[in-house]
Amino acid sequence: MIGCKLHLSFTAEDVLEDRIAELEKKIYGLDMKKGIETSLPDSSIIDNYNSAYTLITSALSGREKINSLIQRLPELESFTETDFEPSDLNTDMKVEYILAMEPEIRQTVEQFNQLKELLTVLDSNSLSNLPEMEERLHKVSLKYIEIADDVKQVNSETREMISRYNEIMLNISKTLIILDDEVSKFEKAAEPKKILD
């Protein structure tokens, strides 16, 4: 293509049409991918806007009440804003509202006062020493586990001693019973025999 001059002349209208076409693709969700043929809608956004505007103006012509309403639309929209507070409310209505809300307001004040009282607990030094206290708690927990192990061992040894004691007492009882039987036999044998006439 050396020696060949390309002469492209873009007018402002062509650029504007290209931008509108691109916007239409984005709005209508048409992806212009290679190999896929898609068509744009029959009418452009501007044409739709113009026809809608024409329909609305022709429908409103000769209707004074609707026209006056449309002229007051900005004022009406200001009433729908969240931060709107009419300044000309009757004082009696304000007082009535406050009296109706009195229990809730009192409850809120009471909760706020309780919160202020409890805030001193959160600001106390004992909570600021938590890292130190955590270390001490860990040491105490380890000591408790050690003592618990010792207690288990002592309990086990105590049970074993009690079991031995019971065995010894059982053997002593058996021995005493045997001794009692033997003594009884000796006593019977040592008794003088009666002579029968």
ZIWOQUI-V662281 format. One record per backbone hydrogen bond with DSSP energy under -1.0 kcal/mol. NH is the residue of the N-H (numbers start at 1). CO is the residue of the C=O. E is the energy in kcal/mol with one decimal. If there is no record, write none. Layout:
nh=NH co=CO e=E
nh=NH co=CO e=E
This chain:
nh=4 co=1 e=-1.4
nh=15 co=11 e=-2.1
nh=16 co=12 e=-2.3
nh=17 co=13 e=-2.5
nh=18 co=14 e=-2.3
nh=19 co=15 e=-2.3
nh=20 co=16 e=-2.4
nh=21 co=17 e=-2.6
nh=22 co=18 e=-2.3
nh=23 co=19 e=-2.4
nh=24 co=20 e=-2.7
nh=25 co=21 e=-2.0
nh=26 co=22 e=-2.0
nh=27 co=23 e=-2.8
nh=28 co=24 e=-2.9
nh=30 co=25 e=-1.7
nh=33 co=31 e=-1.6
nh=36 co=33 e=-1.4
nh=48 co=44 e=-2.3
nh=49 co=45 e=-2.8
nh=50 co=46 e=-2.7
nh=51 co=47 e=-2.4
nh=52 co=48 e=-2.3
nh=53 co=49 e=-2.5
nh=54 co=50 e=-2.3
nh=55 co=51 e=-2.3
nh=56 co=52 e=-2.5
nh=57 co=53 e=-2.6
nh=58 co=54 e=-2.2
nh=59 co=55 e=-2.1
nh=60 co=56 e=-2.0
nh=61 co=57 e=-1.1
nh=63 co=60 e=-1.9
nh=67 co=63 e=-1.9
nh=68 co=64 e=-2.6
nh=69 co=65 e=-1.9
nh=70 co=66 e=-2.5
nh=71 co=67 e=-2.0
nh=72 co=68 e=-1.3
nh=73 co=70 e=-1.1
nh=76 co=72 e=-2.2
nh=77 co=73 e=-2.6
nh=78 co=74 e=-1.5
nh=84 co=81 e=-1.2
nh=94 co=90 e=-1.8
nh=95 co=91 e=-2.5
nh=96 co=92 e=-2.5
nh=97 co=93 e=-2.4
nh=98 co=94 e=-2.4
nh=99 co=95 e=-2.6
nh=100 co=96 e=-2.1
nh=101 co=97 e=-1.8
nh=105 co=101 e=-2.5
nh=106 co=102 e=-3.0
nh=107 co=103 e=-2.4
nh=108 co=104 e=-2.2
nh=109 co=105 e=-2.3
nh=110 co=106 e=-2.6
nh=111 co=107 e=-2.5
nh=112 co=108 e=-2.2
nh=113 co=109 e=-2.4
nh=114 co=110 e=-2.3
nh=115 co=111 e=-2.2
nh=116 co=112 e=-2.2
nh=117 co=113 e=-2.2
nh=118 co=114 e=-2.4
nh=119 co=115 e=-1.3
nh=122 co=118 e=-1.3
nh=123 co=119 e=-1.6
nh=129 co=125 e=-1.2
nh=130 co=127 e=-1.0
nh=133 co=129 e=-2.7
nh=134 co=130 e=-2.6
nh=135 co=131 e=-1.7
nh=136 co=132 e=-2.2
nh=137 co=133 e=-2.8
nh=138 co=134 e=-2.2
nh=139 co=135 e=-2.1
nh=140 co=136 e=-2.6
nh=141 co=137 e=-2.5
nh=142 co=138 e=-2.3
nh=143 co=139 e=-2.4
nh=144 co=140 e=-2.7
nh=145 co=141 e=-2.3
nh=146 co=142 e=-2.2
nh=147 co=143 e=-2.7
nh=148 co=144 e=-2.7
nh=149 co=145 e=-2.1
nh=150 co=146 e=-2.2
nh=151 co=147 e=-2.7
nh=152 co=148 e=-2.2
nh=153 co=149 e=-2.2
nh=154 co=150 e=-2.8
nh=155 co=151 e=-2.8
nh=156 co=152 e=-2.5
nh=157 co=153 e=-2.6
nh=158 co=154 e=-2.8
nh=159 co=155 e=-2.6
nh=160 co=156 e=-2.2
nh=161 co=157 e=-2.4
nh=162 co=158 e=-2.6
nh=163 co=159 e=-2.5
nh=164 co=160 e=-2.4
nh=165 co=161 e=-3.0
nh=166 co=162 e=-2.6
nh=167 co=163 e=-2.1
nh=168 co=164 e=-2.9
nh=169 co=165 e=-2.8
nh=170 co=166 e=-2.3
nh=171 co=167 e=-2.6
nh=172 co=168 e=-2.7
nh=173 co=169 e=-2.5
nh=174 co=170 e=-2.5
nh=175 co=171 e=-2.7
nh=176 co=172 e=-2.8
nh=177 co=173 e=-2.3
nh=178 co=174 e=-2.6
nh=179 co=175 e=-2.8
nh=180 co=176 e=-2.6
nh=181 co=177 e=-2.3
nh=182 co=178 e=-2.4
nh=183 co=179 e=-2.9
nh=184 co=180 e=-2.4
nh=185 co=181 e=-2.1
nh=186 co=182 e=-2.4
nh=187 co=183 e=-2.6
nh=188 co=184 e=-2.2
nh=189 co=185 e=-2.1
nh=190 co=186 e=-1.8
